[in-house]
Amino acid sequence: MTRIGVLIEEKDRGIKKAVFGAISAARQAGQSEVYAFILTDKADAFRRELQNYGVEKIVAVSGPGMNPPASPDQQARALSCAVDDFRLDALLGLASAAGKDLLARIASLRGAPLVLDCLEVDFSRGVVKKSHFSGRAAATLQLKGRPWILGIRPNVFPEIIAPREAEVLIYQPPLQASSRLSIREIRRGAAGGPDLSEAEIVVAGGRALGSADNFRILQECASVFGAAVGASRAAVDAEFAPHAMQVGQTGKTVCPRLYLACGISGSVQHFAGMKTAKCIVAINNDPEAPIFGKCDFGLLGDLFEVIPALTRALSRSEAK
């Protein structure tokens, strides 16, 4: 029996949507037992949701120095102990900013193999696949020794429902509170639109927008939709949008219900970041654009006419 732990990352008092894909990745091991590790006091609150995705054990990590906001140093030490106490063969987390930081600390403490931005995992063969050189190449790595510490790229693995009963465990690692690192202050950024990686609707623009100012029409449309705004690599390279908005193999992977691609040609690299969208709608004035061969619905037209018209129509609908 393979034992795999998954770190549960939270957002806005709930579980990040991409975590359920990481759980699906863990369940690919076949004869496996999946443990969900929660670093807050929400194990009971999350139980129903987690067991719906096939988690057998929900582990609430508590003890000295673990009360929020706990330092990542203390969290890493606690989870390193958990790897031993639960005899884990692998520990998975999201390859997010927070996830990468925590996973790297755990791997360093243990001297364990660390692979971030995993695209594929084969537990039976000990093989993982990840992108290299800004997405220009992919490497298949053979891992030696266990446990493996793996950062799963958000939204790459599908969310697979597999209901079962889950047991909630309280785990207190044999640790004293660490004084090496402490959280002095938490500053939250200004409230904006939905998180791009978590958004149900994404409105994305390409180099055809022509300038950073022109992204304003996408922002206006997105605000009516309640959507997040994304960008292609070409738009980011042209400095029309920040890298945080980039969707694609070298940017963020998204899995919305609706992906509206505006002036995006549809390169293989961009498609890799949004191919799991439930519905892709493309707006482009080039009939030969590759995006038309990959979308569910295509509109051949000028985005500078179509998007404002769509925004007006949506605004009128909202007003009724």
N, C-alpha and C positions, 0 to 999 in steps of 0.2 A: 504493500500500500504506500503510495507516494503522498507525502504530506506537504501541502503548499499553503503558505500564508499570503494574504492580500491586505495591504494597508488601505484603510478606508479614509479617503480624503473628503473633507466636508466643504460646503459652500452655502452661505445663506441659510444656515440651520438645517440643511439637508445634505444628502450624499451627492457628490459630483456624478453626473450622468456617465462620464467615461469610466468610472470605477466598475460599473457593471460589465463593461467590455473586458476589463482586467480579470474579473471573476470568471468570465467565459474562457479567457485564455488559460486560467488555472485549471479549469475543468477539462481542458483538452488532454490532460495527462491520463485520462482513462480511469484506471483503478486508483483514484486519488481521494484524499480527504482535504477539503478546503476550509481554512481558518480565516476569518475576517478579524483584523486587529483594529480596534477603535481606541483612539488616544484621548477621548473625552468620556463624559458620563452618559452617553446616548445609546448604549448598547440595546437596552430594552425598547427604546423609541424606534430604532432602526431594524429591530429583529424581523418584523413581518416583511419588510422590503428586501432584506438581504436573503432570507430563506427562500424567497420567491425565485432567486437566481441560483439556487443550489448550494448555498453555504451550509456546512454541517455544524461548525462551531463559531460562535461570535465571542471574541475575547476582548473584554474591557480591561485595558491596561491602566492600573492605578498605582498609588504609592507615593513616597516622598518626592516632591518636586514635579509631580505629574499633573497637578491641578492647572488648568488653563490660566494664563498662557505659559505652558511649559517650554523650556528652551529646547531647541533641536538636539543639543548635546545630550541632555537628559533623556529625551525620547529615543535617541539612537542607542544609548546604553541599555535602556529598558528593553528595546526590541531585539538587541543583540542577545540578551539573556533569554528572551522568549524563543529565539531560534533554537537554542540548546534545550530549553525546558520542554518545548513542544516537538522537538526532534524534526524540525522542518528540513525538507530537501531543497526548497526554494522559497524565497520571499519576493513577492511582486508588489510594485507600486506604480503610480502614474509617473510618466516622465514629464511632470510639470515642474515649475520652478521650485516649489516646496518639496515635491517628491524627489527630484534629483538631488537636492541638498541632503535630505534625510537618508536616502539610499546610499549615497556616497559615504556618509559618516558610518553607517552600519557596516558596509563593505570594508572600510578602513579599519574599524575595530576588530574585525574578524579575519582580515587578510583573505577575504573571499572574492571570487570572480564577480565583477560588476559589468553589466551591459545595459546601456541606456538607449532609449528610442527603439525598442524592439518592435519589429514588424511581424515576425513569425517566431513561434516557439515550438520545438519538438522535444518534449520531455523524455520520451523513450530513447532518443538518440543523443540527447544532450547537445542539441544544435539550436542556435538562434540566428535570426537574420536581422540586420540593421542597415540603415543607409549610411554612406560615407561621402566625404567630399561634397558637402552641401547638396546631397541627393543625386550627384552625378554617377554614383556607383553604389552597389549594394554588396555587403559582405556577409558570408555565412560563416559563423564561428562555432568551433567545437569547444565546449566547456569541459574543464577537468576539475575534479574535486567538487565537493558540496559543503555547504549550501550555495546555491546560486542567488545572486541579488540582481533582480531584473527590473528595469524601468520600461513599462509598456507605453508605447506612443498612444496618446488619447485618441479614441474613436476609430482605431484601426480594427479592433476585434468587435464583432457584432454582440449585441446584448441578447443573450439566450435565456428564455424563461425555463426554469427547471425546478418547480416547487418541491420543497421537502421541509421537514421539521428541523429547526436549528436549536442548539443548546447554547445558553448564555453562560459564559464563565468569567469570573473576576480573577484577574492575574496581577499579583503584586511581586515584581522582581526583587531579588535580594540586593537592593541598592540604597545608598544614602543620597540625600539631595546633593546635587553637584553645585559648586560655587564658581566653576570655571567660566560659565556663561549664563547670563540671566537676561530676561526681557525687561527693559527699562520703560519702554513706551511703544505703543502701537498707534501708528498714524494711518488712517484709512483714506484712500483716494476719494476724490469727488465722485458722487454717484453718476454713473453714465448709463449707456444702454446695456443690453444683455451681454454676458460674456460670450465671445465669439465661439469658443470651443463647446459651449453648452447651449447655444441659441437654437430655438426651434425654427426660426426663419433667418436666413442670411441673404443680404443684398450685397453683391460683390461687384467691383469695378476693375476694368483693365486699363491698359495704356491708352485706349481710345478715348478715355475721359479727357486727356490732353493737359490737365493741370491739377494741382492740389485743390484749387478753388472749386473746380468743377465736381469734386467729390461731394460738395454741399448738396447737390440734387439727390445723391444717394442717401445722404444723412436725413434729408427731409422725408424721403420715401420710407426709409427704415423707421423713422419715428412714428409714422402713421401705422406701419405694420407691427410695431413692437419688435423690430428685427435688429440684428447686429450687422455692422458693415464690415465687409472683407475686401481684400484686394489681391490681384495677381502679382506674381513676382516682377513682371515687367513694369507694373504701376509702382511697385515699391522701389525698384532699381531706378526709376525715373524721378523718385522722390515726390511722387504724388500722394503717397500714404506711408505711414510708419511700418516698420517690420512687424510690429505687434498685430497688424491687420492682415498679414500675408497668409493666404491659404494655398496649400500645395505641399509638395514633397519636402521642401526646405522651409516651410512655414507651419501653420497649424492644420490639423486634420479636423474637419467638421462633419457632423452627421445630422443635419437639420431635416425637418419635414419638408421644407421648401428652400431651394437654393436658386436665387435669381442672379444669373450671370450677365452682366451688362458690359458690352464692349470687350469681352474676354474671348480670345481666339480659341482657347481650349487645348493647351499643350498637354502632353502626357504628364508632365510634372505637376501641373495645376490639377488635372483630373484626379491624380493620386490623393489629393487632399480633400476632395469633395464627392468622390464616386459613390460613397455610401448614403448620400442624401436620398430621401424617399422620392422627391420629385425635383427635377432640374429643369428650369426654364431659362432659355437663352435669348438675349436680345442683341442682335449684331447686324450691321449693314453689309457685311461681306458674306455672300451666299456660299463661298468656299471655306468658310471658317470651320475648323475641325469640331468645334463645340456643337455644331448642328448634327453631327453624327453620334453624339453622346448624350444629348438632352432628351427629355420626355416631351417637351414642347418648345418650339422655336418660333421666334418672331423676327422676320427680316425687316429691319427698319432702323431709323435714327434714334439712338437712345436719348438724345437731347430733346426729342419730341415725345417719345414713348414714356419715359420715366416721369416727367412732370404731369403728363396726362393721367398716368396711373395714380400718382399722388393725389391729384385733384379728385379723381373718381373715388378713391378710398376715403378721402376726407369728407366728401359728400355722404358717403355711405355711413361713416361714423356719426355724422351730424343727425342722421334720421333716427 
